Amino acid sequence: MKLLPLVLSALLATSASAQNPLNLGKDLRTADPSGHVWKDGRMWLYTSHDEECQADFHMKDWYAFSSTDLVNWTNHGAVLSVKDLKWADDYAWAPDAAYKNGKYYLVFPAGTGIKDRQNPKNSTKWMGIGIAESDNPAGPFKDMIGAPLWRKPYANDPVLFVDDAESGGRAYLYSRTSGVNYLVAEMADDMRSIKGELQKMDMGGYEPPMEGPWVFKRNGLYYFTMPEHNRILTYYTAKTPTGPWTYRGVIMEQENNANNHHSIVQYQGQWILFYHRWLDTPGAACNKKQRHVAAEYLHFNEDGTIRKVERTQEGVRDFPRRATPGTAVGMAK
């Protein structure tokens, strides 16, 4: 019987120390995290915002969060909503962000219509990519062009990569589109349009179905990462941001046969993988699994390949102990 208090104490300690998913707010359902380190030295996360027990991802706004220790987060609220758009009223899906020309940019998918899963021929759903800007990383962001960057092809899940100054500081937009994926376009200097047409990249002959990619740079090598088959995080590498790309393998396996969406960024000497999990959620208004943003440490081998990442209950809870404040941030967007 004397063991019971010890067991209970251990269980409580484990529960109290767990930080995965991240504590971004009580009863707040978030997904599709886009991580960035700006000039203020904070880690910023831009996420989509799931409605409680939503049906078919009818989502309405995008949120921002920031932290200096990856444990305690400030919720900056909705930084943009579909109600602020003239060209879309639904499907506020996975966003990304960038800093260029003294401005912060939010690139986002949004759309209109309905998707009829029983009778696809009746579907009217359409999605496009928008871009908004702000003087502040916490927003509010404003849709400066009042339209999507293009209308065809149907597109979602954008990622915006700004290369380092040594490589010209150019901005590249990657997205998932209908009919063909692995497309890239260079952004115009004013960040309000793309230069020319979307270009198909050379992926080395392996092009599985995918959801939102994430592109970053480390030690002069570019990484194109993605949820392969919408579930398994995998990656390619290249010597330029537009390829040709070489497939390298798995970063993280699937969980619960559900989609995943991620970002990879270096902060205070540690590389972090942000992603989302579908989990049972006590207190939810339904019995469905809900999406929650989580994080793990990510490690590289000496040759630049990425070590496989396992999901953990602790996540980056001990980041305050591991962090090296003042460490130069690697080129990760």
C-alpha contacts under 8 A as a table, 3 or more apart, distances in Angstrom:
res1	aa1	res2	aa2	distance
1	M	4	L	5.50
2	K	5	P	6.40
2	K	6	L	7.39
3	L	6	L	5.22
3	L	7	V	6.19
4	L	7	V	5.10
4	L	8	L	6.13
5	P	8	L	5.08
5	P	9	S	5.93
6	L	9	S	5.00
6	L	10	A	6.14
7	V	10	A	5.12
7	V	11	L	6.21
8	L	11	L	5.09
8	L	12	L	6.12
9	S	12	L	5.15
9	S	13	A	6.08
10	A	13	A	5.05
10	A	14	T	6.14
11	L	14	T	5.12
11	L	15	S	6.16
12	L	15	S	5.04
12	L	16	A	6.00
13	A	16	A	5.06
13	A	17	S	6.04
14	T	17	S	5.19
14	T	18	A	6.14
15	S	18	A	5.38
17	S	314	E	6.98
17	S	317	R	7.26
18	A	313	Q	5.61
18	A	314	E	4.71
18	A	315	G	7.56
18	A	317	R	6.97
19	Q	22	L	5.48
19	Q	23	N	6.84
19	Q	71	V	7.16
19	Q	313	Q	6.75
19	Q	314	E	5.33
19	Q	315	G	6.08
19	Q	316	V	7.10
19	Q	317	R	5.47
20	N	23	N	7.74
20	N	294	A	5.36
20	N	295	A	6.75
20	N	312	T	7.19
20	N	313	Q	5.27
20	N	314	E	5.70
20	N	315	G	5.22
20	N	316	V	7.74
20	N	317	R	7.88
21	P	276	H	7.97
21	P	277	R	7.69
21	P	292	H	5.97
21	P	293	V	5.61
21	P	294	A	4.22
21	P	295	A	7.14
21	P	313	Q	7.81
21	P	315	G	7.70
22	L	71	V	7.18
22	L	292	H	7.64
22	L	293	V	6.02
22	L	294	A	5.23
22	L	295	A	7.10
23	N	26	K	7.58
23	N	71	V	7.28
23	N	72	N	7.30
23	N	73	W	7.04
24	L	28	L	7.22
24	L	65	F	7.40
24	L	73	W	6.03
24	L	74	T	7.53
24	L	75	N	6.69
25	G	28	L	5.39
25	G	75	N	7.24
27	D	284	A	7.77
28	L	49	H	7.76
28	L	50	D	7.95
29	R	49	H	5.97
29	R	50	D	5.20
29	R	51	E	7.06
29	R	52	E	7.17
29	R	290	Q	6.90
29	R	291	R	5.98
29	R	292	H	5.81
30	T	33	P	7.91
30	T	47	T	6.20
30	T	48	S	5.80
30	T	49	H	4.76
30	T	50	D	5.79
30	T	276	H	7.89
30	T	291	R	6.12
30	T	292	H	5.20
30	T	293	V	5.84
31	A	47	T	5.72
31	A	48	S	5.33
31	A	49	H	6.48
31	A	50	D	7.19
31	A	94	A	7.63
31	A	261	H	7.45
31	A	275	Y	7.50
31	A	276	H	5.45
31	A	291	R	5.89
31	A	292	H	5.76
31	A	293	V	5.39
32	D	47	T	5.42
32	D	48	S	5.85
32	D	93	W	7.85
32	D	94	A	5.17
32	D	95	P	7.29
32	D	260	N	7.60
32	D	261	H	4.93
32	D	262	H	5.98
32	D	275	Y	6.59
32	D	276	H	6.41
32	D	293	V	7.36
33	P	45	L	5.97
33	P	46	Y	5.70
33	P	47	T	4.67
33	P	48	S	7.33
33	P	94	A	7.60
33	P	95	P	7.87
33	P	261	H	7.13
33	P	262	H	5.86
33	P	263	S	6.38
33	P	274	F	6.18
33	P	275	Y	6.14
33	P	276	H	7.34
33	P	293	V	6.62
34	S	44	W	7.99
34	S	45	L	5.36
34	S	46	Y	5.04
34	S	47	T	6.30
34	S	95	P	6.89
34	S	96	D	5.46
34	S	97	A	7.16
34	S	262	H	6.89
34	S	263	S	5.37
34	S	274	F	7.56
35	G	43	M	6.89
35	G	44	W	5.64
35	G	45	L	4.61
35	G	46	Y	6.65
35	G	263	S	5.95
35	G	264	I	6.91
35	G	265	V	6.29
35	G	274	F	7.16
36	H	43	M	5.85
36	H	44	W	5.14
36	H	45	L	6.51
36	H	97	A	7.63
36	H	98	A	7.87
36	H	265	V	6.64
36	H	332	A	7.50
36	H	333	K	6.97
37	V	40	D	7.87
37	V	41	G	6.21
37	V	42	R	5.84
37	V	43	M	4.82
37	V	44	W	6.06
37	V	265	V	7.87
37	V	267	Y	7.07
37	V	329	V	7.77
38	W	41	G	5.77
38	W	42	R	6.45
38	W	43	M	7.21
38	W	44	W	7.49
38	W	99	Y	7.68
38	W	137	P	7.98
39	K	42	R	7.75
41	G	68	T	7.55
42	R	66	S	6.27
42	R	67	S	5.63
42	R	68	T	5.13
43	M	66	S	5.43
43	M	67	S	5.29
43	M	68	T	6.17
43	M	70	L	7.50
43	M	267	Y	7.25
44	W	64	A	7.00
44	W	65	F	5.70
44	W	66	S	4.38
44	W	67	S	6.71
45	L	64	A	5.61
45	L	65	F	5.10
45	L	66	S	6.18
46	Y	62	W	7.06
46	Y	63	Y	5.70
46	Y	64	A	4.55
46	Y	65	F	6.56
46	Y	95	P	6.73
46	Y	96	D	6.69
46	Y	97	A	7.32
47	T	62	W	5.81
47	T	63	Y	5.30
47	T	64	A	6.42
47	T	94	A	6.66
47	T	95	P	6.40
48	S	59	M	7.76
48	S	61	D	6.77
48	S	62	W	4.87
48	S	63	Y	6.32
48	S	92	A	6.67
48	S	93	W	5.65
48	S	94	A	5.47
48	S	95	P	6.66
49	H	59	M	6.53
49	H	60	K	7.39
49	H	61	D	6.20
49	H	62	W	5.87
49	H	63	Y	6.62
49	H	92	A	7.82
50	D	54	Q	6.79
50	D	57	F	7.14
50	D	59	M	5.89
50	D	291	R	7.49
51	E	54	Q	4.98
51	E	57	F	7.90
51	E	58	H	7.50
51	E	59	M	6.23
52	E	284	A	7.40
52	E	285	A	7.11
53	C	284	A	7.63
53	C	285	A	6.77
53	C	286	C	6.16
53	C	288	K	6.79
53	C	290	Q	7.27
54	Q	57	F	6.10
54	Q	58	H	6.63
54	Q	59	M	7.93
55	A	58	H	6.47
57	F	91	Y	6.52
57	F	93	W	7.92
58	H	90	D	6.02
58	H	91	Y	5.25
58	H	92	A	7.44
59	M	90	D	6.09
59	M	91	Y	5.03
59	M	92	A	4.92
59	M	93	W	6.85
60	K	81	S	5.83
60	K	82	V	5.54
60	K	83	K	7.73
60	K	89	D	7.58
60	K	90	D	5.84
60	K	91	Y	6.52
60	K	92	A	5.15
61	D	78	A	6.16
61	D	79	V	7.62
61	D	80	L	5.78
61	D	81	S	4.07
61	D	82	V	6.07
61	D	92	A	5.58
62	W	78	A	5.36
62	W	79	V	5.96
62	W	80	L	5.58
62	W	81	S	6.37
62	W	92	A	6.82
62	W	95	P	7.38
63	Y	75	N	7.92
63	Y	76	H	7.01
63	Y	77	G	5.35
63	Y	78	A	4.33
63	Y	79	V	5.59
63	Y	80	L	7.46
64	A	75	N	6.45
64	A	76	H	5.35
64	A	77	G	6.07
64	A	78	A	6.68
64	A	79	V	6.49
64	A	138	A	6.34
65	F	73	W	6.31
65	F	74	T	5.41
65	F	75	N	4.70
65	F	76	H	5.54
65	F	77	G	7.59
65	F	138	A	7.89
66	S	73	W	5.55
66	S	74	T	5.25
66	S	75	N	6.95
66	S	76	H	7.69
67	S	70	L	5.51
67	S	71	V	7.35
67	S	72	N	6.11
67	S	73	W	4.80
67	S	74	T	6.30
68	T	72	N	7.63
68	T	73	W	7.97
69	D	72	N	6.41
69	D	319	F	6.36
69	D	320	P	5.51
70	L	73	W	6.80
70	L	316	V	7.03
70	L	317	R	7.50
70	L	319	F	6.70
70	L	320	P	7.83
71	V	316	V	7.56
71	V	317	R	6.13
71	V	319	F	7.63
76	H	79	V	7.50
76	H	138	A	6.11
78	A	81	S	6.95
78	A	140	P	8.00
79	V	138	A	6.67
79	V	139	G	5.16
79	V	140	P	4.76
79	V	141	F	5.88
80	L	84	D	6.93
80	L	139	G	7.79
80	L	140	P	6.39
80	L	141	F	5.78
80	L	142	K	7.38
81	S	84	D	5.45
81	S	85	L	7.35
81	S	92	A	7.64
82	V	85	L	5.21
82	V	88	A	6.37
82	V	89	D	5.13
82	V	90	D	6.25
82	V	92	A	6.79
82	V	110	A	7.33
83	K	86	K	7.84
83	K	89	D	6.37
84	D	142	K	7.90
84	D	143	D	7.68
85	L	88	A	5.89
85	L	89	D	7.11
85	L	143	D	6.94
85	L	146	G	6.79
86	K	89	D	7.97
86	K	146	G	6.13
86	K	147	A	7.15
87	W	111	G	7.64
87	W	146	G	6.99
87	W	147	A	5.81
87	W	148	P	7.41
88	A	110	A	5.87
88	A	111	G	4.73
88	A	112	T	5.38
89	D	110	A	7.24
89	D	111	G	6.21
89	D	112	T	5.75
90	D	110	A	5.99
90	D	111	G	5.32
90	D	112	T	5.68
91	Y	109	P	7.21
91	Y	110	A	4.93
91	Y	111	G	5.52
91	Y	112	T	7.41
91	Y	127	M	7.69
92	A	108	F	7.39
92	A	109	P	6.13
92	A	110	A	5.03
92	A	111	G	7.66
93	W	108	F	7.04
93	W	109	P	5.65
93	W	110	A	6.59
93	W	156	N	7.58
93	W	157	D	7.07
94	A	108	F	6.54
94	A	109	P	6.72
94	A	156	N	7.79
94	A	157	D	5.43
94	A	158	P	7.41
94	A	212	G	7.60
95	P	106	L	6.87
95	P	107	V	5.73
95	P	108	F	4.42
95	P	109	P	6.76
95	P	157	D	6.89
95	P	158	P	6.74
95	P	159	V	7.53
96	D	106	L	5.82
96	D	107	V	5.28
96	D	108	F	6.47
96	D	158	P	6.74
96	D	159	V	5.55
96	D	160	L	6.38
97	A	104	Y	7.13
97	A	105	Y	5.32
97	A	106	L	4.41
97	A	107	V	5.91
97	A	159	V	7.78
97	A	160	L	6.53
98	A	104	Y	5.82
98	A	105	Y	5.10
98	A	106	L	6.70
98	A	160	L	6.45
98	A	161	F	7.12
98	A	162	V	6.95
98	A	333	K	6.82
99	Y	102	G	6.85
99	Y	103	K	5.71
99	Y	104	Y	4.55
99	Y	105	Y	6.09
99	Y	162	V	7.79
100	K	103	K	5.52
100	K	104	Y	6.61
100	K	105	Y	7.71
100	K	162	V	7.67
101	N	190	D	7.92
102	G	135	D	7.56
103	K	133	E	6.56
103	K	134	S	5.97
103	K	135	D	5.36
103	K	136	N	7.65
104	Y	133	E	5.52
104	Y	134	S	5.22
104	Y	135	D	6.10
104	Y	136	N	6.59
104	Y	137	P	6.00
105	Y	131	I	6.77
105	Y	132	A	5.64
105	Y	133	E	4.41
105	Y	134	S	6.50
105	Y	141	F	7.72
106	L	131	I	5.65
106	L	132	A	5.12
106	L	133	E	6.12
106	L	141	F	7.14
107	V	129	I	6.94
107	V	130	G	5.71
107	V	131	I	4.39
107	V	132	A	6.40
107	V	158	P	6.77
107	V	159	V	7.38
107	V	160	L	7.11
108	F	129	I	5.59
108	F	130	G	5.28
108	F	131	I	6.30
108	F	156	N	7.71
108	F	157	D	7.34
108	F	158	P	6.53
109	P	127	M	6.53
109	P	128	G	5.56
109	P	129	I	4.53
109	P	130	G	6.13
109	P	155	A	7.40
109	P	156	N	5.00
109	P	157	D	6.30
109	P	158	P	7.02
110	A	127	M	5.42
110	A	128	G	5.78
110	A	129	I	6.58
110	A	130	G	7.34
110	A	156	N	7.53
111	G	125	K	7.13
111	G	126	W	5.36
111	G	127	M	4.02
111	G	128	G	6.11
112	T	124	T	7.78
112	T	125	K	5.70
112	T	126	W	5.52
112	T	127	M	6.65
113	G	123	S	7.56
113	G	124	T	4.87
113	G	125	K	4.16
113	G	126	W	6.33
114	I	123	S	5.73
114	I	124	T	5.23
114	I	125	K	4.59
115	K	120	P	7.01
115	K	122	N	7.70
115	K	123	S	4.58
115	K	124	T	6.25
115	K	125	K	5.28
116	D	119	N	5.40
116	D	120	P	5.13
116	D	121	K	7.65
116	D	122	N	6.03
116	D	123	S	4.88
117	R	120	P	5.44
117	R	123	S	7.83
119	N	122	N	5.73
119	N	123	S	7.35
120	P	123	S	5.24
126	W	154	Y	6.25
127	M	154	Y	5.46
127	M	155	A	5.64
127	M	156	N	6.33
128	G	148	P	5.62
128	G	149	L	7.41
128	G	150	W	6.84
128	G	151	R	6.14
128	G	154	Y	5.86
128	G	155	A	5.05
128	G	156	N	6.14
129	I	148	P	5.15
129	I	149	L	5.80
129	I	150	W	7.09
129	I	155	A	6.44
129	I	156	N	6.24
129	I	158	P	7.07
130	G	143	D	7.35
130	G	147	A	6.69
130	G	148	P	4.55
130	G	149	L	5.78
131	I	143	D	6.12
131	I	144	M	7.36
131	I	145	I	7.77
131	I	148	P	7.47
131	I	149	L	7.38
131	I	192	R	7.02
132	A	141	F	5.52
132	A	142	K	4.89
132	A	143	D	4.18
132	A	144	M	5.83
133	E	141	F	5.04
133	E	142	K	5.43
133	E	143	D	6.74
133	E	144	M	6.95
134	S	137	P	6.97
134	S	139	G	5.64
134	S	140	P	6.36
134	S	141	F	4.83
134	S	142	K	6.55
135	D	139	G	7.24
136	N	139	G	5.17
136	N	140	P	7.43
143	D	146	G	5.66
143	D	147	A	7.91
144	M	192	R	7.58
145	I	148	P	7.76
145	I	192	R	6.85
148	P	151	R	6.47
149	L	192	R	7.61
149	L	193	S	5.89
149	L	194	I	7.16
150	W	153	P	7.55
151	R	154	Y	6.55
152	K	155	A	7.74
153	P	177	T	6.17
153	P	178	S	6.20
154	Y	177	T	5.61
154	Y	178	S	5.51
155	A	175	S	6.67
155	A	176	R	5.63
155	A	177	T	4.16
155	A	178	S	6.35
156	N	175	S	6.19
156	N	176	R	5.43
156	N	177	T	6.38
156	N	212	G	7.72
157	D	175	S	5.58
157	D	176	R	5.67
157	D	211	E	6.74
157	D	212	G	4.51
157	D	213	P	7.34
158	P	173	L	6.79
158	P	174	Y	5.60
158	P	175	S	4.21
158	P	176	R	6.72
158	P	212	G	6.43
158	P	213	P	7.36
159	V	173	L	5.79
159	V	174	Y	5.25
159	V	175	S	6.27
159	V	212	G	7.34
159	V	213	P	6.46
159	V	214	W	5.96
159	V	215	V	7.24
160	L	171	A	6.84
160	L	172	Y	5.77
160	L	173	L	4.70
160	L	174	Y	6.55
160	L	215	V	7.92
160	L	333	K	7.53
161	F	171	A	5.56
161	F	172	Y	5.20
161	F	173	L	6.49
161	F	215	V	6.31
161	F	216	F	7.04
161	F	333	K	5.09
162	V	169	G	6.05
162	V	170	R	5.70
162	V	171	A	4.19
162	V	172	Y	6.34
162	V	333	K	5.54
163	D	167	S	6.29
163	D	168	G	6.86
163	D	169	G	4.68
163	D	170	R	5.51
163	D	171	A	6.29
163	D	217	K	7.96
163	D	331	M	7.74
163	D	333	K	7.02
164	D	167	S	5.51
164	D	168	G	6.58
164	D	169	G	4.91
164	D	170	R	7.78
164	D	331	M	6.87
165	A	168	G	4.98
165	A	169	G	4.44
166	E	169	G	7.12
167	S	170	R	7.62
170	R	186	E	7.29
170	R	187	M	7.54
171	A	186	E	5.90
171	A	187	M	5.43
171	A	188	A	7.98
172	Y	184	V	6.70
172	Y	185	A	5.72
172	Y	186	E	4.44
172	Y	187	M	5.69
172	Y	241	P	7.85
173	L	184	V	5.62
173	L	185	A	5.31
173	L	186	E	6.16
173	L	187	M	6.62
174	Y	182	Y	7.31
174	Y	183	L	5.83
174	Y	184	V	4.59
174	Y	185	A	6.70
174	Y	213	P	7.30
175	S	181	N	7.35
175	S	182	Y	7.23
175	S	183	L	6.32
175	S	184	V	7.05
175	S	212	G	6.78
175	S	213	P	7.10
176	R	180	V	7.82
176	R	181	N	5.40
176	R	182	Y	7.04
176	R	183	L	7.42
176	R	210	M	7.54
176	R	211	E	6.37
176	R	212	G	6.27
176	R	213	P	7.78
177	T	180	V	5.90
177	T	181	N	5.57
177	T	183	L	7.98
178	S	181	N	7.30
180	V	183	L	7.69
181	N	200	K	7.61
181	N	209	P	7.90
181	N	210	M	7.74
182	Y	200	K	5.98
182	Y	201	M	5.80
182	Y	203	M	7.68
182	Y	207	E	7.91
183	L	198	L	5.87
183	L	199	Q	5.26
183	L	200	K	4.61
183	L	201	M	5.95
184	V	198	L	5.44
184	V	199	Q	5.24
184	V	200	K	6.59
184	V	201	M	7.01
184	V	242	T	6.99
185	A	194	I	6.19
185	A	195	K	6.66
185	A	196	G	7.48
185	A	197	E	6.64
185	A	198	L	4.90
185	A	199	Q	6.13
186	E	194	I	5.80
186	E	195	K	5.59
187	M	190	D	7.93
187	M	191	M	5.67
187	M	192	R	7.48
187	M	193	S	6.02
187	M	194	I	4.32
187	M	195	K	5.71
188	A	191	M	5.20
188	A	192	R	6.56
188	A	193	S	5.48
188	A	194	I	5.23
188	A	195	K	5.45
189	D	192	R	7.95
190	D	193	S	7.58
191	M	194	I	7.62
194	I	197	E	7.37
201	M	242	T	6.32
201	M	243	G	6.27
201	M	244	P	6.67
201	M	245	W	7.92
202	D	205	G	7.50
202	D	243	G	6.13
202	D	244	P	4.77
202	D	245	W	6.19
203	M	206	Y	6.02
203	M	207	E	6.56
203	M	243	G	7.28
203	M	244	P	6.03
203	M	245	W	4.80
203	M	246	T	6.45
203	M	247	Y	7.38
204	G	244	P	6.85
204	G	245	W	5.96
204	G	246	T	5.81
204	G	247	Y	7.17
206	Y	247	Y	7.31
208	P	228	E	6.33
208	P	229	H	6.54
209	P	228	E	6.08
209	P	229	H	4.92
209	P	230	N	7.14
210	M	213	P	7.80
210	M	226	M	6.55
210	M	227	P	5.59
210	M	228	E	4.63
210	M	229	H	5.04
210	M	230	N	5.18
211	E	226	M	6.49
211	E	227	P	5.45
211	E	228	E	6.88
211	E	229	H	7.29
211	E	230	N	5.06
211	E	261	H	7.48
212	G	226	M	6.02
212	G	227	P	6.70
212	G	261	H	6.46
213	P	224	F	6.72
213	P	225	T	5.46
213	P	226	M	4.23
213	P	227	P	7.03
214	W	223	Y	7.97
214	W	224	F	5.95
214	W	225	T	5.11
214	W	226	M	6.15
214	W	262	H	7.22
214	W	263	S	5.94
214	W	264	I	7.51
215	V	222	Y	7.13
215	V	223	Y	5.49
215	V	224	F	4.70
215	V	225	T	6.20
215	V	332	A	7.77
215	V	333	K	7.36
216	F	222	Y	5.89
216	F	223	Y	5.36
216	F	224	F	7.01
216	F	264	I	7.37
216	F	265	V	7.77
216	F	331	M	6.71
216	F	332	A	4.65
216	F	333	K	5.72
217	K	220	G	6.36
217	K	221	L	5.55
217	K	222	Y	4.45
217	K	223	Y	6.03
217	K	330	G	7.61
217	K	331	M	5.27
217	K	332	A	5.65
217	K	333	K	7.54
218	R	221	L	5.32
218	R	222	Y	6.55
218	R	223	Y	7.86
218	R	330	G	6.37
218	R	331	M	6.04
218	R	332	A	7.36
220	G	239	K	7.32
221	L	237	T	6.79
221	L	238	A	6.20
221	L	239	K	5.55
221	L	240	T	7.60
222	Y	237	T	5.50
222	Y	238	A	5.20
222	Y	239	K	6.03
222	Y	240	T	6.37
222	Y	241	P	6.00
223	Y	235	Y	6.75
223	Y	236	Y	5.77
223	Y	237	T	4.58
223	Y	238	A	6.62
224	F	235	Y	5.55
224	F	236	Y	5.09
224	F	237	T	6.13
224	F	245	W	7.97
225	T	233	L	6.97
225	T	234	T	5.69
225	T	235	Y	4.12
225	T	236	Y	6.32
226	M	232	I	7.92
226	M	233	L	5.47
226	M	234	T	5.62
226	M	235	Y	6.25
226	M	261	H	7.65
226	M	262	H	7.77
227	P	230	N	4.68
227	P	231	R	5.17
227	P	232	I	5.04
227	P	233	L	4.34
227	P	234	T	6.32
227	P	259	N	7.63
227	P	260	N	6.21
227	P	261	H	6.38
227	P	262	H	7.97
228	E	231	R	5.81
228	E	232	I	5.02
228	E	233	L	5.88
228	E	234	T	6.18
229	H	232	I	6.59
230	N	258	A	7.88
230	N	259	N	5.15
230	N	260	N	6.39
231	R	253	E	7.45
231	R	254	Q	5.06
231	R	255	E	7.62
231	R	257	N	7.10
231	R	258	A	6.08
231	R	259	N	4.50
231	R	260	N	5.23
232	I	250	V	7.07
232	I	251	I	7.70
232	I	252	M	5.99
232	I	253	E	4.90
232	I	254	Q	4.80
232	I	260	N	7.33
233	L	250	V	5.92
233	L	251	I	5.23
233	L	252	M	4.98
233	L	253	E	6.47
233	L	254	Q	7.58
233	L	260	N	7.61
234	T	248	R	7.45
234	T	249	G	5.37
234	T	250	V	4.24
234	T	251	I	5.14
234	T	252	M	7.06
235	Y	247	Y	6.17
235	Y	248	R	5.68
235	Y	249	G	5.87
235	Y	250	V	6.70
235	Y	251	I	7.13
236	Y	245	W	5.75
236	Y	246	T	5.08
236	Y	247	Y	4.23
236	Y	248	R	5.22
236	Y	249	G	7.49
237	T	243	G	7.95
237	T	245	W	5.44
237	T	246	T	5.36
237	T	247	Y	6.73
237	T	248	R	7.09
238	A	241	P	6.96
238	A	242	T	7.87
238	A	243	G	5.32
238	A	244	P	6.08
238	A	245	W	4.82
238	A	246	T	6.41
239	K	243	G	6.77
239	K	244	P	7.78
240	T	243	G	5.36
240	T	244	P	7.53
242	T	245	W	7.93
248	R	305	T	7.38
250	V	253	E	7.00
250	V	308	K	6.54
251	I	306	I	6.73
251	I	307	R	6.72
251	I	308	K	4.68
251	I	309	V	5.82
252	M	308	K	5.97
252	M	309	V	5.28
252	M	310	E	6.55
253	E	310	E	7.90
254	Q	257	N	6.20
254	Q	258	A	6.94
254	Q	259	N	7.61
254	Q	260	N	7.60
255	E	258	A	6.10
255	E	277	R	7.65
255	E	278	W	7.96
256	N	278	W	7.28
258	A	278	W	6.97
260	N	275	Y	6.62
260	N	276	H	5.92
260	N	277	R	7.03
261	H	275	Y	5.53
261	H	276	H	6.29
262	H	273	L	6.94
262	H	274	F	5.32
262	H	275	Y	4.15
262	H	276	H	7.03
263	S	273	L	5.92
263	S	274	F	5.25
263	S	275	Y	6.64
264	I	271	W	7.04
264	I	272	I	5.68
264	I	273	L	4.69
264	I	274	F	6.33
264	I	332	A	7.19
265	V	271	W	5.70
265	V	272	I	5.49
265	V	273	L	6.87
265	V	330	G	7.80
265	V	332	A	5.24
265	V	333	K	7.84
266	Q	269	G	6.56
266	Q	270	Q	5.48
266	Q	271	W	4.19
266	Q	272	I	6.04
266	Q	329	V	5.94
266	Q	330	G	5.77
266	Q	331	M	7.85
266	Q	332	A	6.62
267	Y	270	Q	5.33
267	Y	271	W	6.29
267	Y	272	I	7.30
267	Y	323	A	7.86
267	Y	327	T	7.84
267	Y	329	V	6.05
267	Y	330	G	7.95
268	Q	323	A	5.25
268	Q	324	T	4.92
268	Q	325	P	5.12
268	Q	326	G	6.44
268	Q	327	T	5.08
268	Q	328	A	7.20
268	Q	329	V	6.80
269	G	323	A	6.11
269	G	324	T	5.52
269	G	325	P	7.65
269	G	327	T	5.58
269	G	328	A	7.43
269	G	329	V	7.30
270	Q	297	Y	7.16
270	Q	298	L	7.83
270	Q	322	R	7.74
270	Q	323	A	6.69
271	W	297	Y	5.96
271	W	298	L	5.26
271	W	299	H	6.77
272	I	295	A	6.72
272	I	296	E	5.86
272	I	297	Y	4.72
272	I	298	L	5.39
273	L	295	A	5.51
273	L	296	E	5.25
273	L	297	Y	6.02
273	L	298	L	5.87
274	F	293	V	7.06
274	F	294	A	5.82
274	F	295	A	4.39
274	F	296	E	6.67
275	Y	293	V	5.75
275	Y	294	A	5.41
275	Y	295	A	6.11
276	H	291	R	6.24
276	H	292	H	5.26
276	H	293	V	4.24
276	H	294	A	5.41
277	R	290	Q	7.93
277	R	291	R	5.41
277	R	292	H	5.35
277	R	293	V	6.45
277	R	294	A	6.82
278	W	289	K	5.49
278	W	290	Q	5.24
278	W	291	R	4.51
278	W	292	H	6.56
279	L	289	K	4.87
279	L	290	Q	5.46
279	L	291	R	6.40
279	L	292	H	7.33
280	D	287	N	7.54
280	D	288	K	6.99
280	D	289	K	4.66
280	D	290	Q	6.41
281	T	284	A	5.66
281	T	287	N	7.98
281	T	289	K	6.45
281	T	290	Q	6.29
284	A	287	N	7.04
294	A	315	G	7.22
295	A	315	G	5.46
295	A	316	V	6.29
296	E	309	V	7.51
296	E	310	E	7.97
296	E	311	R	6.98
296	E	312	T	7.33
296	E	315	G	4.76
296	E	316	V	5.68
297	Y	309	V	7.74
297	Y	315	G	7.24
297	Y	316	V	6.53
298	L	306	I	7.56
298	L	307	R	7.20
298	L	309	V	6.56
299	H	306	I	6.11
299	H	307	R	5.64
300	F	303	D	7.84
300	F	304	G	5.68
300	F	305	T	5.61
300	F	306	I	4.52
300	F	307	R	5.65
301	N	304	G	5.35
301	N	305	T	5.34
301	N	306	I	6.17
301	N	307	R	6.59
302	E	305	T	7.40
311	R	315	G	7.44
312	T	315	G	5.40
314	E	317	R	5.61
316	V	319	F	5.28
317	R	320	P	7.74
318	D	321	R	5.53
318	D	322	R	6.48
319	F	322	R	4.95
319	F	323	A	5.64
320	P	323	A	5.49
324	T	327	T	5.81
329	V	332	A	7.86
